[in-house]
């Protein structure tokens, strides 16, 4: 499979999951922007993803899968025994999807204009910082006494680690959220995270 990705974006979450499952990936780095390009091929990325954002997963048979949550669920279901995705029909699956939805709509989309759209000016960052406070506090309360969002590491954790980690890129003070800060520090040391980081750094070398 090919994963079209850009460093420091949400495409890191499916990369982590693939590493957790030992799924081989052919990384394809994308330079985002008005003229998004697949770097190694110098190809117009919008031929594959019309809106020009990542991630994009291309299956071995050529089919394309867009949208991060869909990709995470697809990858997690490739190996049910690994337990990264909760069983279909279970309450745990509904809880997993609840977290995926929350991360996508309440965290990802709040961070996004602040982190990825400086052309919007200073207002989005100020508004995003205010909106994030109660949302990060909710996550922090849930993580009290917990190692992961659920009973074990799962696809929602890969997504939360990626998106909540943007707080550190933006130098957002995590002192009010000690459980979240400890969670991010723990996952920094997870082999799949370290392997994915290393692979993306190597791929970025000329």
Beta strands, then each sheet from edge to edge (+ up, - down):
strand 1: 2-5
strand 2: 26-31
strand 3: 37-38
strand 4: 43-44
strand 5: 56-58
strand 6: 64-66
sheet 1: 4+ 3- 2+ 1+ 5- 6+
end
